[in-house]
Amino acid sequence: MKTLSEKLQETTDFLAEKGIKEVSFGLILGSGLGELAEEIEEAIAISYEEIPNFPVSTVAGHAGQLVYGTLSGKKVLALQGRFHYYEGYSMETVTYPVRVMAALNAHSVVVTNASGGVNESFEPGDLMLITDHLNFTGTNPLIGANEENLGPRFPDMSQAYTMDYREKAKEVANEKGIHMKEGVYMGFSGPTYETPAEIRMARTLGADAVGMSTVPEVIVAVHNGLKVLGISCITNLAAGMQANLNHEEVVETTQRVKAEFKSLIKETLAVL
């Protein structure tokens, strides 16, 4: 059985043959937000299906390809469509693209997602800068044998979301007149949306938004020593705060705010 390091070597060798080598920033683009990858210059796009050891995204609104090139003057590798634990993948598989980004010498990752608003002051279409997270997925991507060449056995999560990056994002938002909220993201396993009781619990525990992604990827990014910027698009109010929940509303809301969202990411990337 191949080790994680051996799998990474196979994947990066393949990507190098396709012209993907040094990377500065990894971009993980969530539901309805993948269009940003279309603005990458001198782009090399590779379907997940072609890449050794890569899974395939099965969620509507996720294109399912890696896009490499230049965005805002930075060499980026964009994940146009992510993987989720609820799709039946192991946590190692869900977070594998972050490992690949680190293996290509990325120093940072920008993580985006569509999430439900728990904070009662939030409205659909708001953007939220993630300050911290609560892991309520029921597991952790680092469970199992630890390969010391990838990261420490017990990573410190005290500053998972890089303070300097958060400050830069806030400055950009202020300059562009974007009223960006801040808050704590709570990650559930999915695929069901949360119950009203679970949302009341989340609010009591200090969550401002909930979703089914991001937390595993950020844990692995920290394990790999990467800096992290996380931004949520609040696509709906969480269970018990509106009549019903559906994925169509998630995609519809991200489409409505995508111009503002893309602008925020690009301008922030330019100053990081």
C-alpha positions in Angstrom: 0.0 0.0 0.0 1.4 3.4 -1.0 2.1 6.0 1.6 0.6 9.5 1.4 4.1 10.8 0.5 4.4 8.3 -2.4 0.9 9.3 -3.7 1.9 12.9 -3.5 5.1 12.2 -5.5 3.0 10.5 -8.2 0.6 13.4 -8.4 3.1 16.1 -8.5 5.2 14.3 -11.1 2.1 14.1 -13.3 1.3 17.8 -12.8 4.9 18.8 -13.5 4.6 17.0 -16.9 1.5 19.1 -17.6 3.4 22.3 -16.8 2.3 22.8 -13.2 5.3 23.4 -10.9 5.8 26.1 -8.4 2.7 27.5 -6.7 2.4 30.4 -4.2 -1.3 30.2 -3.3 -3.8 27.4 -3.4 -7.4 28.4 -4.0 -10.3 26.2 -2.9 -13.5 27.5 -4.5 -16.8 26.4 -3.1 -20.4 26.0 -4.4 -21.2 28.5 -7.1 -17.8 30.3 -6.6 -15.7 28.4 -9.2 -16.0 31.1 -11.8 -13.0 32.9 -10.3 -10.8 30.2 -11.8 -11.9 31.4 -15.3 -10.1 34.6 -14.7 -6.7 32.9 -14.2 -4.3 34.0 -16.9 -2.1 31.6 -18.9 -4.3 28.9 -17.5 -3.6 25.2 -17.5 -6.8 23.3 -16.7 -6.8 19.5 -15.9 -9.8 17.4 -15.1 -9.7 15.7 -11.7 -10.4 12.4 -13.6 -7.0 12.6 -15.3 -4.9 13.2 -12.1 -3.4 10.3 -10.3 -4.8 9.7 -6.8 -7.4 12.4 -7.2 -11.1 11.9 -6.4 -13.9 13.3 -8.5 -16.4 16.0 -7.2 -20.0 14.9 -7.4 -21.8 18.1 -6.3 -23.8 20.4 -8.5 -22.1 23.8 -8.9 -18.6 22.2 -8.8 -16.7 22.0 -12.1 -14.2 19.4 -11.1 -10.9 20.6 -12.4 -7.5 22.0 -11.3 -6.6 25.4 -12.8 -3.1 26.7 -12.7 -1.8 30.0 -13.8 -1.5 33.7 -12.7 -4.2 35.6 -10.8 -3.5 39.1 -9.3 0.2 38.6 -10.1 0.5 35.5 -8.0 1.0 31.9 -9.2 -2.1 30.0 -8.1 -3.5 26.5 -8.2 -7.3 26.6 -8.0 -9.5 23.8 -7.0 -12.6 24.4 -9.1 -14.9 22.2 -7.0 -13.9 20.6 -3.7 -14.5 17.2 -2.1 -16.7 16.5 0.9 -16.8 13.9 3.6 -20.5 13.4 2.9 -19.7 12.2 -0.6 -18.3 9.0 1.0 -14.7 9.9 0.7 -12.2 9.4 3.5 -10.9 12.6 5.2 -7.5 11.8 3.7 -9.1 12.0 0.2 -11.1 15.1 1.0 -8.0 17.0 2.0 -5.6 15.5 -0.5 -5.6 18.6 -2.8 -4.3 20.7 0.1 -1.5 18.2 0.4 -0.8 18.6 -3.3 -0.7 22.4 -3.0 1.8 22.1 -0.2 3.9 19.6 -2.1 4.1 22.1 -4.9 5.6 24.6 -2.4 2.5 26.8 -1.9 2.9 28.9 1.2 -0.8 29.8 1.6 -4.3 28.7 0.8 -7.5 30.8 0.3 -10.6 28.8 1.2 -14.1 29.8 0.2 -17.4 28.3 0.9 -21.2 28.7 0.8 -22.6 28.6 4.3 -25.8 29.1 6.4 -26.0 32.2 8.6 -26.5 31.4 12.3 -25.7 34.9 13.5 -29.1 36.7 13.6 -27.6 39.9 12.2 -26.5 38.1 9.0 -28.5 38.2 5.7 -28.2 36.0 2.6 -25.5 37.5 0.3 -23.3 38.7 3.2 -19.6 37.8 3.0 -18.0 36.6 6.3 -14.3 36.6 7.1 -13.6 33.4 9.0 -11.8 34.1 12.3 -11.9 30.6 13.7 -13.8 27.3 13.4 -15.6 24.6 15.4 -15.0 21.1 14.2 -18.4 19.3 14.5 -17.8 16.8 11.7 -17.3 14.0 14.2 -13.8 13.2 13.0 -10.4 14.7 12.1 -8.3 14.4 8.9 -5.1 13.8 10.9 -6.4 10.6 12.6 -4.1 7.7 11.8 -0.4 7.4 11.2 1.5 10.7 11.0 4.2 11.3 8.4 6.6 13.7 10.0 7.8 15.0 6.7 4.4 16.4 6.1 3.7 17.9 9.5 3.8 17.5 13.3 1.8 14.9 15.2 0.0 17.5 17.2 -0.5 20.8 15.2 -1.3 24.0 17.1 -4.6 25.4 15.9 -4.4 28.6 17.9 -3.9 30.8 14.8 -5.5 28.6 12.1 -6.7 31.6 10.2 -3.7 33.9 9.6 -4.2 37.2 11.4 -2.2 39.3 9.0 -4.2 37.9 6.0 -7.5 38.7 7.8 -6.4 42.3 8.4 -5.4 42.7 4.7 -8.8 41.3 3.6 -10.6 43.8 5.9 -8.6 46.7 4.5 -9.5 45.6 1.0 -13.2 45.3 1.9 -13.2 48.8 3.4 -11.5 50.3 0.4 -14.0 48.7 -2.0 -17.0 49.5 0.2 -17.8 45.8 0.9 -19.5 45.4 4.2 -17.9 42.2 5.3 -18.9 40.4 8.4 -16.6 38.4 10.7 -17.3 35.2 12.5 -16.7 31.6 13.5 -17.5 28.8 11.0 -18.9 25.5 12.4 -18.3 22.5 10.2 -20.8 19.6 10.2 -20.5 16.4 8.2 -23.7 16.8 6.2 -25.3 15.9 3.8 -28.4 16.9 5.7 -28.9 20.5 6.6 -28.9 21.0 10.3 -32.0 20.9 12.4 -33.3 24.0 14.2 -32.2 22.5 17.5 -28.7 22.0 16.1 -28.6 25.6 14.9 -29.6 26.8 18.4 -26.8 24.6 19.8 -24.3 26.1 17.2 -25.3 29.7 18.2 -24.9 28.8 21.9 -21.4 27.4 21.2 -20.4 30.6 19.4 -20.9 29.8 15.7 -21.8 32.5 13.3 -22.2 30.3 10.2 -22.4 26.6 9.4 -21.4 24.4 6.5 -20.2 21.0 5.3 -16.6 21.8 4.3 -13.6 23.9 5.0 -12.7 22.6 8.5 -10.9 19.5 7.3 -8.9 21.4 4.6 -7.9 24.1 7.1 -6.7 21.5 9.6 -4.5 19.9 6.9 -3.3 23.3 5.7 -2.1 24.1 9.2 -0.6 20.7 9.5 1.4 21.4 6.4 2.5 24.8 7.7 0.4 26.9 5.3 -1.1 30.3 6.0 -4.9 30.4 5.6 -7.5 33.0 4.5 -11.1 31.8 4.8 -14.2 33.6 3.5 -17.8 32.4 3.6 -20.6 33.5 1.4 -23.8 33.4 3.6 -26.2 31.9 1.1 -29.2 31.4 3.3 -30.3 31.6 6.9 -29.8 28.4 8.9 -32.6 26.0 9.9 -35.4 27.5 12.0 -34.5 31.0 10.7 -36.3 30.7 7.3 -39.1 28.4 5.9 -36.9 25.8 4.2 -33.4 25.0 2.9 -32.3 23.8 -0.5 -29.1 23.7 -2.6 -30.7 25.7 -5.4 -30.9 28.8 -3.1 -27.2 28.3 -2.3 -26.2 28.4 -5.9 -28.6 31.3 -6.7 -27.2 33.5 -3.9 -23.6 32.9 -4.8 -24.4 33.8 -8.4 -26.0 37.1 -7.1 -22.9 38.1 -5.1 -20.2 36.5 -7.2 -18.9 39.8 -8.7 -18.3 41.3 -5.3 -16.9 38.1 -4.0 -14.5 37.6 -6.9 -13.3 41.2 -6.6 -12.6 40.8 -2.9 -10.6 37.7 -3.4 -8.6 39.1 -6.3 -7.8 42.4 -4.6 -6.8 40.7 -1.4 -4.6 38.2 -3.3 -2.8 41.2 -4.9 -1.8 42.6 -1.5 -0.8 39.3 0.3 
